[in-house]
Amino acid sequence: MDEYQEQFTRPKHNIFLYALVIAVLGSFTYIAVIIYKGTQTSTDDVIASISDAYVHDLSIDSSGLGSLDSGANLETQDDPFFGSREAKVRIVEFGDFECPFCNQELTVIKQLQTRYGNQIFFQFRDFPVVTSHPNAFNAAIAATCAYEQGNEKFWLYHDRLYQFQDSLSDELYASLAQRIGLDIQSFTSCYSQKTTSDEVEQDYLDGLDLGVTGTPTFFINGSRVPGAIPFDIFVKVIDKLLDQPS
């Protein structure tokens, strides 16, 4: 393992320095969606607020929802996803592997996959908030290297990173690659050379263009929702959207 670890190097984060004023907002620990912090709004009120904004006019409201700029680059052909690309309901998450609220959403995302399958399209994009999460950028590079070996491998790696979120390190990234059966030589080369860093950085820049200021941020059919969303609220919104005429 020691020789294996020596092949890894830490990335440079200078591409993100210009965005420090944005990153000050961090990982939504102070808003973490109104469901969990702050105003103590009831679940029914939040469901009504989110549902109204999505299903009716997609307008910005006091819960922080926002509509998508028409020229923004939201979905991509080269980021991991599950479900169907032809699905009526489309969800994009901008996440950070060191973000506790993203970790909190892991169970919710798995429940969505089980409940809806190909009725939804769910894509993951990277938004490492390096000013508060120093390991997030390297973790994103490692996960994207896993994705180089297949969509299924990415989701296995994604889940393990959150499982061991408190231990993010070069040693862990190598260990997880072995555990899920990645081609170690290919993974080592990808990670040591930071082959996927441009992809991670592009996700981050696209996120900024889309109004992302922290993680997790979800876009549901083009409407922005910052912060962690409980499963029952996701279900309420998705079911309403599925019931809408095509």
N, C-alpha and C positions, 0 to 999 in steps of 0.2 A: 504493500500500500504506500510506503514512503516514496518509492521511485515513481509510482503513479501520481502521487500528490505533487511531486516536484515539477510535473509538466504543466501545472496550472499557474496562471498569473492573474492578478487582479486587474480589472478594467479601469480605464480613465473615464471620469464622469464630466469632463469639461464641456461636453456638448450641452449639458443641462444648466450650466451656470447662469446663462442669460435668463432662465426661467425661474430664478429663485423667488422673485416676487409672487409668482403663481404658487410655487411649492410651499410657501409659508402657510398656506391653507391646509397643507398636510393631508392627513388620512381621515378627515372628518371626525376626529375624536370629540369635537365640540358640537357638531351637528348630527353626525352618525345617523342621519335621517331622524326626523321628528318622532319616529316610532319609538326610539330608544332613549333619546336624550332631550333636554330642553323643555319644550312646551308640554310634554306628557299628553299629547293629543291621543284620543282613543283610537283603537283599531278601526272601528266603524267610520270615524271621521276621516281617517287617512285613506281608507278604501274608497270612500265617496269622493275625496279630493282627487286621488290618483285616477280613479275610474272616469270621473267627469272630464278631467284634463285630456286623457287619452281618447276616450270614445267620442267625445263631442267636438271640442274645438282645438285640442292639443295646445292650449295656451299656457303661458307661464303663470304659475300661481304661487301662493305664499309658502308652499311646501318645498319649493326649489325646483319644480319641474320646469323644463325648457324645451322649446321646439328646435328641431335640427335645421341648421343653415343649409340651403339647397346645394351649395357647392362643396360641402364638407365630405371628406373621405371617411366613411363610417365602416362599411363592410369591405372585406378584401378577399382575394382569391388565395392568399398565401398565409392565412392565420388559421389556427386550429378551430374546429367547430364540431358540434354534434347536431343530430336532427337532419332535416332536409333543406337544401338550398331553395327549394320551391315552396317552402312553408309560408303560410299567410301571416303568422306571428313571428317576428324577427327580433331577437335580443342580442345585443352586443355588450359585453362587460369589459371595462378597462380595469385591470386588477394589478396588484402588487403582492408578491409572494411573502413579503414581510409585514403586510398590513393585517392587523388582528380582525378587522371587520370583514375583509375578504375571506379570511379563514372561517369566520362565523357563517359566511354564505355558502361554504362548500356543501354542507348537508342539504341546504335549500336547492342548490343547483342539481345535485344528484336526484332529489325528489322530482324536480321539473323534468329531468331526462326520463325518469321512470314513468311519470304520469302522462307525458305528452308525446314522447318519442318523435316521430317524423311530423307531428303537427306543428312543431316549432323549429326554428333555426336559431342556434345559440353559438355565438362566436366569442372567443377569448382574445383580448389584445392587451399588450403590456403597457403599464404606466408606473414604472418604478419611481417612487418618491424618494430620491437618493438623499435629500437633505435630512430626512428623519429615519430612513430605512437604509442604512449603509450596505446591507447585503442584497438588496432587492434587484439591483442591476445584474449582478453576477448570477443570481438565481434565475432571472429571466433569460439570460444567455444560455444557461444550462438547459432550461426547459425548452427553449427554441431549438437547441441542438438535439434534444430528444425528439422533437417534432420532425426534424430532418429524417428520422427513421420511421415516420408514420404517425397518422392522426391518433390511432389507438395508443401508441406508445406515449404520445404527449400527455393524454389524459391520465394515464397511470402515473407518469412522472409528476404532473400537476398535483395530483392528490397526495402523493408522498411528500412533496415539498411542503404542503400545508400541514401534513401530519407531523413533520419534524421542523416546524417553523422556528422554534426556539434554538435550533442547532444549525442554522444555515452556514455552510462553509464549503470550501473546495473539497475537503474530504467527504462531506456528506453527498455532494453532487456526484462524485465518482462512485460512492457506495450505492446510491440509488440507481445509477445507470446499470450497475451489475445486478442489483436485485430484480429489476424489471426486465432483464434480458436484452439490453441494448448491445449492439456491436461496440465493444469497448474501445477498439482501435479507432473507429470512426468518431465516437463520442469524444474521446481524448483529443483527437486532432481538432475537432470542431470547437471544443471548449478552450483548449490551450491557445488556439489562434484567434479566439473570439470571432469566429466566422459569422455568427449570427448577430453581432452587435449592431450592425446597420439596421437590421429588421426591428430589433428592440427599440432603437432610437427613433425609427420612423413611426412606430406605434405611438411612442410618447409625443412626438411632434404633432401627429394627427389628433391625438387626444387634446392637446392644447388648442388646436384649431377648432375642435368641436366643443370647447368650453369646459373640458374636464379640469378640475382643480384639486382632485383628491380621489381616493379609492375606498371602496369600489364605486364606480359610476356605471350605471346601466342605461342603455338606450333601448326602448321598447317601441318598435315600429317608428323609430326616428325621434322619439321624445326622450329627453334626458331626465334621469332620476338619480341624484347623488345619494350615496349611502346604502347601507344594508337594508334589504327588503325582506320581510317575513314571507314564508311560504304561502300563507293564506291570502296575502295581498297579491302576490304574483298570480295565484290561481284566479282570484277575482278579476284581475285585469285581463289575463290571457283568455279566460272563458268568455268575457265580454267581447274581446276582439275576434275570437273564433266565431261568435254568433253574428257578427256583423256581415251584411251582404258583401260579396266580393266586388 
